[in-house]
């Protein structure tokens, strides 16, 4: 899906009839398969493959990928992903 959108986006400035037809095919595919992901998620949930729980806004790791963060929030984001600053280790080995 991402590949199709990427290819179509290359022709946004001057789309040809072929590009319109390709975009229509993508839209029809999305419309026809719109419930598949929901059904798959329900199936996986019933199998116990994941759990749904409350997560406070301050603890959402996705914020680090979608928002500009203060230094303090960035440090918190980095800790949620269990990432470490290795700059000091790199300098010691040089």
Secondary structure, 3 states (H helix, E strand, C coil): CHHHHHHHHCCCCCCCHHHHHHHHHHHHHHHHCCCHHHHHHHHHHHCCCCCCCCCCHHHCCCHHHHCCCCHHHHHHHHHHCCCCCCHHHHHHHC
